[in-house]
């Protein structure tokens, strides 16, 4: 015992001195000059203020803009969130200093499991791995030429979509009512499944895989222990649930991968399969900087990224678009007349995506839709490569840099009557907006700069074609339960209507 006491005394003094030195240096270490923000509590920051505000997070953020300006900080436990709410600052971060703010922040453990430790285009750190993954996604699936190859897939999915709406309306007891988001999501998912795996799947399988992907998105949504890691022991059950969802995802998607491999071995035996798919580009793909091939589990992650990235955003935009057409019948009538003018009054054939490119009012309508109702209110989170400056403030590399889209797309300094939904602003109104953010930043629903969403062209193509087909086939009216559209919203993976939009359809022909 005496020996132990002497040993303890010998160790305790230097350990104590090192601890005091650490605390002294930390106390006197120069703190970063962060953007202003609401005062918070020790350890938790503003976490409880957000949780008990009684507001949706988007509204909480919006309410801070008049107080703190276009750049402000919100502390959420161990996470520091820095919000950009102005066009000039967004341009500085995403365009002028794109290489400085091109990274992604650290992920929570659950999200890392689903992303295979950031092995996706959206989550990868900036570098060779990200460049090669993005290059392959664009050339392998999202380039203009590749998108054209799947025009027949989109046409078939749209035919199925219209038939599905017609059948649902007929089964609604004569009311002709349909759920817009549910049907739009099904149609988009059919397209993306065919693009991703080249498979012709029955409705039951499509619904099953779609529900699974929705479950994945819900599973990786932020949890309290992401902001306060000391609470993780209390979330062991949630982690177990997440691992079960991941197992289910791998099992389901690997079965689709194996089906595609069978098709590639003997394509003549599968006449309904696509000649090419996104998966094909990944099977023999070598990621830059890696010596190993992509595993099946990683293929699951990369394929799921394409499916999840293009489904909810498009379906959500379509739901908001139909809501505006119902709320403003004169816009619906004008769009219908433009379709007839291009296709022909007496021509019963469906409008094609090539024809939608000629429709000036339709294009203006979709642009206004993305301005007023961006599918997501925040960009995918950015992070500084190293300590940087933005707007005169310090941005640490471990901070989450969030761009709040509505503050830009509804800024009265940039737009005339931004609260109004008015496609005419892009026609006779003389207003302009480059949604890519290259020429100017006034609305960036797909982000901007080096990490602009690679699916921008695909998303706008799908939204435009779906709305054109829906208006050509049906007149859209309020649901039997409500005389007016309720424009309430809630934040899920995207910003969806709350309650969901139920509409009455009247067949045109």
C-alpha positions as CSV (number, residue, x, y, z in Angstrom):
1,X,0.0,0.0,0.0
2,X,2.9,2.3,0.9
3,X,4.4,1.8,-2.5
4,X,1.0,2.6,-4.2
5,X,0.7,5.8,-2.2
6,X,4.2,6.9,-3.2
7,X,3.4,6.0,-6.8
8,X,0.2,7.9,-6.7
9,X,1.9,11.0,-5.2
10,X,4.6,10.8,-7.9
11,X,2.0,10.7,-10.7
12,X,-0.6,13.0,-9.3
13,X,1.5,16.2,-9.3
14,X,2.6,16.1,-12.9
15,X,-1.0,15.1,-14.0
16,X,-2.4,18.0,-12.0
17,X,0.1,20.5,-13.5
18,X,-0.7,19.3,-17.0
19,X,-4.4,19.6,-16.4
20,X,-4.0,23.2,-15.0
21,X,-1.8,24.1,-18.0
22,X,-4.5,22.7,-20.4
23,X,-7.3,24.7,-18.7
24,X,-5.1,27.8,-18.6
25,X,-4.3,27.6,-22.3
26,X,-7.9,26.9,-23.2
27,X,-9.1,29.8,-21.1
28,X,-6.7,32.2,-22.8
29,X,-7.0,30.7,-26.2
30,X,-8.3,33.2,-28.7
31,X,-11.9,32.5,-29.4
32,X,-13.1,32.8,-33.0
33,X,-15.1,35.9,-33.8
34,X,-18.3,34.2,-34.8
35,X,-21.3,35.9,-36.4
36,X,-23.8,37.1,-33.8
37,X,-26.7,35.0,-32.6
38,X,-29.1,34.4,-29.8
39,X,-27.5,34.0,-26.4
40,X,-27.5,30.4,-25.2
41,X,-27.0,28.2,-22.2
42,X,-23.8,26.4,-21.1
43,X,-23.2,23.1,-22.9
44,X,-26.6,23.0,-24.7
45,X,-26.3,26.4,-26.4
46,X,-29.7,27.2,-28.1
47,X,-30.8,23.6,-28.3
48,X,-33.6,23.9,-25.7
49,X,-34.6,27.3,-27.0
50,X,-35.3,25.8,-30.4
51,X,-36.9,22.7,-29.0
52,X,-39.3,24.6,-26.7
53,X,-40.0,27.6,-29.0
54,X,-43.2,26.1,-30.2
55,X,-42.1,26.9,-33.8
56,X,-40.9,24.8,-36.7
57,X,-37.1,25.1,-37.1
58,X,-37.5,27.0,-40.3
59,X,-39.7,29.6,-38.6
60,X,-37.2,29.9,-35.7
61,X,-34.4,30.6,-38.2
62,X,-36.6,33.1,-40.1
63,X,-37.4,35.0,-37.0
64,X,-33.7,35.5,-36.2
65,X,-33.0,37.3,-39.5
66,X,-34.5,40.7,-38.6
67,X,-32.6,40.6,-35.3
68,X,-29.1,39.3,-36.4
69,X,-29.0,40.1,-40.1
70,X,-27.9,37.9,-43.0
71,X,-25.2,35.9,-41.1
72,X,-25.8,34.5,-37.7
73,X,-24.9,31.7,-35.3
74,X,-27.1,29.2,-33.5
75,X,-25.4,26.7,-31.1
76,X,-27.0,23.3,-30.9
77,X,-25.2,21.5,-28.2
78,X,-21.8,20.5,-29.6
79,X,-22.7,21.7,-33.1
80,X,-22.2,25.3,-34.2
81,X,-24.6,26.2,-37.0
82,X,-23.8,29.4,-39.0
83,X,-26.7,30.5,-41.2
84,X,-26.4,32.5,-44.5
85,X,-29.6,34.5,-45.2
86,X,-28.4,36.9,-47.9
87,X,-27.6,36.7,-51.6
88,X,-24.3,38.5,-51.4
89,X,-23.0,36.3,-48.6
90,X,-24.2,33.2,-50.4
91,X,-22.3,34.3,-53.5
92,X,-19.2,35.0,-51.4
93,X,-19.3,31.5,-49.8
94,X,-20.5,29.4,-52.8
95,X,-19.0,31.1,-55.8
96,X,-16.2,33.6,-54.9
97,X,-14.8,31.4,-52.1
98,X,-16.1,28.1,-53.4
99,X,-12.8,26.2,-52.8
100,X,-12.7,27.5,-49.2
101,X,-16.2,26.3,-48.2
102,X,-16.5,23.2,-50.4
103,X,-16.3,20.6,-47.6
104,X,-18.9,18.7,-45.6
105,X,-19.1,18.6,-41.8
106,X,-18.7,15.5,-39.7
107,X,-21.6,13.1,-39.7
108,X,-23.4,11.5,-36.8
109,X,-22.6,7.7,-36.4
110,X,-26.0,6.6,-37.8
111,X,-25.7,8.7,-40.9
112,X,-22.1,7.4,-41.5
113,X,-23.4,3.9,-41.5
114,X,-25.8,4.7,-44.3
115,X,-23.3,6.8,-46.3
116,X,-20.5,4.2,-45.9
117,X,-18.4,6.8,-44.1
118,X,-19.2,9.6,-46.6
119,X,-18.9,7.5,-49.8
120,X,-21.5,9.5,-51.7
121,X,-21.4,12.5,-54.0
122,X,-23.4,14.6,-51.5
123,X,-21.5,13.7,-48.4
124,X,-17.9,13.1,-49.5
125,X,-15.1,15.4,-48.4
126,X,-13.7,17.6,-51.2
127,X,-10.9,15.7,-52.9
128,X,-10.1,13.0,-55.5
129,X,-12.8,10.6,-54.1
130,X,-15.6,13.2,-54.4
131,X,-14.4,14.4,-57.9
132,X,-14.4,10.8,-59.3
133,X,-17.8,10.0,-57.8
134,X,-19.4,13.1,-59.0
135,X,-17.8,12.8,-62.5
136,X,-19.2,9.3,-62.8
137,X,-22.7,10.3,-61.6
138,X,-22.9,13.1,-64.2
139,X,-21.4,11.3,-67.1
140,X,-22.9,8.0,-66.2
141,X,-26.5,9.2,-65.6
142,X,-27.2,12.9,-65.3
143,X,-25.6,14.4,-68.5
144,X,-27.9,15.8,-71.2
145,X,-27.2,12.9,-73.5
146,X,-27.8,10.3,-70.8
147,X,-31.0,11.9,-69.8
148,X,-32.3,11.9,-73.4
149,X,-31.7,8.1,-73.5
150,X,-34.3,7.7,-70.9
151,X,-37.0,9.7,-72.6
152,X,-39.0,6.6,-73.3
153,X,-38.8,5.6,-69.7
154,X,-40.2,8.9,-68.6
155,X,-43.0,8.7,-71.2
156,X,-44.0,5.2,-70.0
157,X,-43.9,6.3,-66.4
158,X,-46.1,9.4,-67.2
159,X,-48.7,7.2,-69.0
160,X,-48.7,5.0,-65.9
161,X,-49.0,8.1,-63.7
162,X,-52.0,9.5,-65.5
163,X,-53.7,6.1,-65.6
164,X,-53.1,5.8,-61.8
165,X,-54.7,9.2,-61.1
166,X,-57.6,8.4,-63.3
167,X,-58.2,5.1,-61.6
168,X,-57.9,6.7,-58.1
169,X,-60.4,9.4,-59.0
170,X,-62.9,6.9,-60.4
171,X,-62.7,4.9,-57.2
172,X,-63.4,7.9,-55.0
173,X,-67.1,7.5,-54.9
174,X,-67.7,9.9,-57.8
175,X,-65.9,12.7,-56.0
176,X,-62.8,12.4,-58.3
177,X,-60.4,13.1,-55.5
178,X,-56.7,12.1,-55.5
179,X,-53.7,12.5,-53.3
180,X,-51.2,14.5,-55.2
181,X,-47.9,13.9,-53.4
182,X,-48.4,10.1,-53.1
183,X,-49.1,9.7,-56.8
184,X,-46.3,12.1,-57.9
185,X,-43.8,10.3,-55.7
186,X,-44.8,6.9,-57.2
187,X,-44.3,8.2,-60.7
188,X,-40.9,9.8,-60.0
189,X,-39.7,6.7,-58.2
190,X,-40.7,4.5,-61.2
191,X,-38.5,6.6,-63.4
192,X,-35.5,6.6,-61.0
193,X,-35.7,2.8,-60.4
194,X,-35.5,2.2,-64.1
195,X,-32.6,4.7,-64.5
196,X,-30.8,3.3,-61.6
197,X,-31.2,-0.5,-62.1
198,X,-32.6,-0.8,-65.7
199,X,-35.3,-3.1,-64.3
200,X,-39.0,-3.3,-65.2
201,X,-40.7,-3.7,-61.8
202,X,-44.3,-4.3,-60.8
203,X,-46.3,-1.8,-58.7
204,X,-46.0,-3.9,-55.5
205,X,-42.2,-3.9,-55.7
206,X,-42.0,-0.2,-56.5
207,X,-44.2,0.6,-53.5
208,X,-42.1,-1.6,-51.2
209,X,-38.7,-0.2,-52.3
210,X,-40.1,3.4,-52.1
211,X,-41.4,2.8,-48.5
212,X,-38.0,1.4,-47.6
213,X,-36.2,4.5,-48.9
214,X,-38.6,6.8,-47.1
215,X,-37.8,4.8,-43.9
216,X,-34.1,5.3,-44.5
217,X,-34.6,9.1,-44.7
218,X,-36.6,9.1,-41.5
219,X,-33.9,7.0,-39.8
220,X,-31.0,9.4,-40.6
221,X,-33.0,12.5,-39.5
222,X,-31.2,14.4,-36.7
223,X,-31.7,13.1,-33.1
224,X,-31.0,14.8,-29.8
225,X,-27.9,12.7,-29.2
226,X,-26.4,14.1,-32.4
227,X,-26.2,17.4,-30.6
228,X,-25.5,16.1,-27.1
229,X,-23.3,13.0,-27.5
230,X,-23.3,12.4,-23.7
231,X,-26.9,11.2,-24.2
232,X,-26.0,8.5,-26.6
233,X,-26.3,5.7,-24.0
234,X,-30.0,6.6,-23.8
235,X,-30.5,6.1,-27.6
236,X,-29.2,2.5,-27.9
237,X,-32.6,1.4,-28.9
238,X,-32.8,3.9,-31.8
239,X,-29.3,2.8,-32.9
240,X,-30.5,-0.8,-33.0
241,X,-33.5,0.2,-35.1
242,X,-31.2,2.1,-37.5
243,X,-29.0,-0.9,-37.9
244,X,-32.1,-3.1,-38.7
245,X,-33.2,-0.5,-41.3
246,X,-29.7,-0.6,-42.8
247,X,-29.8,-4.4,-42.9
248,X,-33.2,-4.3,-44.7
249,X,-31.9,-1.7,-47.1
250,X,-28.9,-3.7,-48.0
251,X,-30.9,-6.9,-48.5
252,X,-33.5,-5.3,-50.7
253,X,-31.1,-3.3,-52.9
254,X,-28.6,-6.1,-53.3
255,X,-31.4,-8.2,-54.7
256,X,-32.0,-5.5,-57.4
257,X,-28.2,-5.4,-58.1
258,X,-28.1,-9.1,-58.6
259,X,-31.0,-8.9,-61.0
260,X,-29.2,-6.4,-63.0
261,X,-26.1,-8.6,-63.1
262,X,-28.2,-11.4,-64.5
263,X,-29.5,-9.1,-67.2
264,X,-26.0,-8.0,-68.2
265,X,-25.0,-11.6,-68.6
266,X,-27.8,-12.4,-71.0
267,X,-29.7,-9.3,-72.1
268,X,-31.7,-11.1,-74.7
269,X,-33.6,-13.0,-72.0
270,X,-34.9,-9.7,-70.5
271,X,-36.5,-7.7,-73.4
272,X,-38.1,-5.1,-71.0
273,X,-34.8,-4.1,-69.3
274,X,-33.0,-0.9,-70.1
275,X,-29.9,-1.1,-72.3
276,X,-28.0,1.0,-69.7
277,X,-28.4,2.0,-66.0
278,X,-26.6,4.0,-63.4
279,X,-25.6,0.8,-61.7
280,X,-23.8,-0.3,-64.9
281,X,-21.4,2.7,-64.6
282,X,-20.6,1.7,-61.0
283,X,-19.9,-2.1,-61.4
284,X,-16.5,-1.7,-62.8
285,X,-15.8,1.8,-61.6
286,X,-12.5,2.6,-59.9
287,X,-12.7,5.4,-57.3
288,X,-9.7,7.7,-57.6
289,X,-7.3,7.2,-54.7
290,X,-8.5,3.7,-53.9
291,X,-7.0,0.4,-54.8
292,X,-10.1,-1.7,-54.0
293,X,-13.3,-2.2,-56.0
294,X,-16.7,-0.9,-54.9
295,X,-18.3,-3.4,-52.6
296,X,-22.0,-4.4,-52.8
297,X,-22.7,-2.5,-49.6
298,X,-21.2,0.6,-51.2
299,X,-23.2,0.0,-54.3
300,X,-26.3,0.0,-52.1
301,X,-25.3,3.4,-50.7
302,X,-24.5,5.0,-54.1
303,X,-27.7,3.7,-55.8
304,X,-29.8,4.8,-52.8
305,X,-28.3,8.3,-53.1
306,X,-29.7,8.6,-56.7
307,X,-33.1,7.3,-55.6
308,X,-33.5,9.5,-52.5
309,X,-32.0,12.6,-54.0
310,X,-34.4,12.7,-56.9
311,X,-37.7,11.5,-55.5
312,X,-38.9,13.7,-52.6
313,X,-37.6,16.9,-54.1
314,X,-39.4,16.4,-57.4
315,X,-42.6,15.1,-55.9
316,X,-42.8,17.9,-53.4
317,X,-42.3,20.5,-56.1
318,X,-45.2,18.9,-58.1
319,X,-47.5,19.0,-55.1
320,X,-46.8,22.7,-54.5
321,X,-47.2,23.4,-58.2
322,X,-50.6,21.7,-58.4
323,X,-51.7,23.7,-55.3
324,X,-50.9,27.0,-57.1
325,X,-52.7,25.9,-60.2
326,X,-55.8,25.1,-58.1
327,X,-55.6,28.3,-56.2
328,X,-55.1,30.4,-59.3
329,X,-57.3,28.9,-62.1
330,X,-56.3,31.5,-64.6
331,X,-52.7,30.2,-64.4
332,X,-54.0,26.7,-65.0
333,X,-56.1,27.8,-68.0
334,X,-53.2,29.7,-69.5
335,X,-50.9,26.7,-69.1
336,X,-53.6,24.4,-70.7
337,X,-53.9,26.8,-73.6
338,X,-50.1,26.9,-74.2
339,X,-50.0,23.1,-74.2
340,X,-52.8,23.0,-76.8
341,X,-51.1,25.6,-78.9
342,X,-47.9,23.5,-79.0
343,X,-49.4,20.0,-79.3
344,X,-52.6,21.0,-81.2
345,X,-56.2,21.2,-80.0
346,X,-57.3,18.1,-82.0
347,X,-54.2,16.0,-81.3
348,X,-55.0,13.4,-78.6
349,X,-51.4,12.4,-78.0
350,X,-49.6,13.3,-74.8
351,X,-47.3,16.3,-74.7
352,X,-43.6,15.4,-74.9
353,X,-40.7,16.7,-72.9
354,X,-39.2,18.1,-76.1
355,X,-42.3,20.2,-76.6
356,X,-42.2,21.4,-73.0
357,X,-38.9,23.1,-73.8
358,X,-40.8,25.4,-76.2
359,X,-43.5,26.4,-73.6
360,X,-42.4,29.8,-72.4
361,X,-45.2,30.1,-69.8
362,X,-44.6,26.6,-68.4
363,X,-40.9,27.3,-68.0
364,X,-41.7,30.6,-66.2
365,X,-44.2,28.8,-64.0
366,X,-41.7,26.1,-62.9
367,X,-39.0,28.8,-62.2
368,X,-41.5,30.7,-60.1
369,X,-42.5,27.5,-58.4
370,X,-38.8,26.8,-57.4
371,X,-38.5,30.4,-56.2
372,X,-41.5,30.4,-54.0
373,X,-41.5,26.8,-53.0
374,X,-37.9,25.4,-53.0
375,X,-38.2,21.7,-52.2
376,X,-35.8,22.1,-49.3
377,X,-35.3,25.3,-47.3
378,X,-31.6,24.7,-46.6
379,X,-28.8,23.7,-48.8
380,X,-26.8,20.6,-48.1
381,X,-24.5,21.7,-45.3
382,X,-21.2,23.2,-46.2
383,X,-18.1,23.4,-44.1
384,X,-14.8,25.3,-44.3
385,X,-11.7,23.5,-45.4
386,X,-9.7,25.3,-42.7
387,X,-10.4,28.4,-40.5
388,X,-11.8,31.0,-42.9
389,X,-13.5,34.4,-43.0
390,X,-17.0,35.2,-44.3
391,X,-18.6,38.5,-44.2
392,X,-15.8,39.7,-41.8
393,X,-16.5,36.9,-39.3
394,X,-14.5,33.7,-38.5
395,X,-15.9,30.4,-39.8
396,X,-14.3,27.4,-38.0
397,X,-13.9,24.2,-40.0
398,X,-16.0,22.3,-37.5
399,X,-19.0,24.6,-38.0
400,X,-22.0,23.8,-40.1
401,X,-22.6,26.4,-42.8
402,X,-26.3,26.5,-43.7
403,X,-27.8,28.5,-46.6
404,X,-31.4,29.4,-45.9
405,X,-33.1,29.6,-49.4
406,X,-36.3,31.5,-48.6
407,X,-34.4,34.5,-47.2
408,X,-32.8,34.9,-50.6
409,X,-35.7,33.9,-52.9
410,X,-38.2,36.1,-51.0
411,X,-35.8,39.1,-50.4
412,X,-37.7,42.3,-51.3
413,X,-34.2,43.8,-52.1
414,X,-34.0,41.3,-55.0
415,X,-37.7,40.7,-56.0
416,X,-40.8,42.8,-56.7
417,X,-43.6,41.6,-54.5
418,X,-41.8,38.4,-53.5
419,X,-44.7,37.2,-51.4
420,X,-46.8,36.7,-54.5
421,X,-46.7,33.7,-56.8
422,X,-46.4,35.3,-60.2
423,X,-44.8,33.5,-63.1
424,X,-45.4,36.7,-65.2
425,X,-42.4,38.3,-63.4
426,X,-40.1,36.3,-65.6
427,X,-42.0,37.3,-68.8
428,X,-43.4,40.8,-69.1
429,X,-42.2,41.6,-65.5
430,X,-38.6,41.8,-66.7
431,X,-37.2,39.9,-63.7
432,X,-34.6,37.3,-64.1
433,X,-33.0,34.5,-62.2
434,X,-30.2,32.0,-62.9
435,X,-31.2,29.0,-60.8
436,X,-27.6,27.6,-61.2
437,X,-26.2,30.6,-59.4
438,X,-23.5,31.1,-62.0
439,X,-24.5,34.5,-63.3
440,X,-26.3,35.7,-60.2
441,X,-27.7,34.5,-56.9
442,X,-31.3,35.4,-56.5
443,X,-32.7,31.9,-56.1
444,X,-30.7,28.7,-55.8
445,X,-33.1,25.8,-55.1
446,X,-30.3,23.3,-56.1
447,X,-27.5,25.1,-54.4
448,X,-24.6,26.8,-56.3
449,X,-20.9,26.6,-56.9
450,X,-18.8,23.5,-57.0
451,X,-21.3,21.4,-55.0
452,X,-24.4,22.5,-56.9
453,X,-26.8,19.6,-57.1
454,X,-25.8,17.4,-60.1
455,X,-29.4,16.4,-60.6
456,X,-30.5,20.0,-61.4
457,X,-31.3,19.2,-65.1
458,X,-33.0,15.9,-64.2
459,X,-35.2,17.5,-61.5
460,X,-36.4,20.4,-63.7
461,X,-37.1,18.0,-66.6
462,X,-39.3,15.8,-64.4
463,X,-41.1,18.7,-62.7
464,X,-41.9,20.3,-66.0
465,X,-43.0,17.2,-67.8
466,X,-45.2,16.0,-64.9
467,X,-47.0,19.3,-64.6
468,X,-47.6,19.5,-68.3
469,X,-49.0,16.0,-68.5
470,X,-51.2,16.6,-65.4
471,X,-52.7,19.8,-66.8
472,X,-53.2,18.3,-70.3
473,X,-55.1,15.3,-68.9
474,X,-57.1,16.9,-66.1
475,X,-58.6,20.1,-64.8
476,X,-57.5,20.4,-61.2
477,X,-59.9,21.7,-58.6
478,X,-60.1,21.9,-54.8
479,X,-60.9,18.7,-52.9
480,X,-64.5,17.9,-51.9
481,X,-63.6,18.6,-48.3
482,X,-62.2,22.1,-48.7
483,X,-63.2,25.0,-50.9
484,X,-59.7,26.5,-50.8
485,X,-56.1,25.2,-50.7
486,X,-54.4,25.2,-47.4
487,X,-50.8,26.3,-47.9
488,X,-49.6,25.2,-44.6
489,X,-46.2,23.4,-44.6
490,X,-44.0,21.1,-42.5
491,X,-40.4,20.1,-42.7
492,X,-39.7,16.4,-43.4
493,X,-36.8,15.5,-45.7
494,X,-38.3,18.2,-47.9
495,X,-40.9,20.9,-47.2
496,X,-44.2,19.3,-47.8
497,X,-47.7,20.6,-47.6
498,X,-49.5,20.2,-44.3
499,X,-52.1,18.8,-44.6
500,X,-51.1,16.9,-47.8
501,X,-52.9,18.1,-50.9
502,X,-56.0,16.2,-51.9
503,X,-57.5,17.5,-55.2
504,X,-60.4,16.9,-57.4
505,X,-59.6,16.0,-61.0
506,X,-61.9,16.3,-64.0
507,X,-60.7,14.5,-67.1
508,X,-60.2,16.8,-70.1
509,X,-61.2,14.2,-72.7
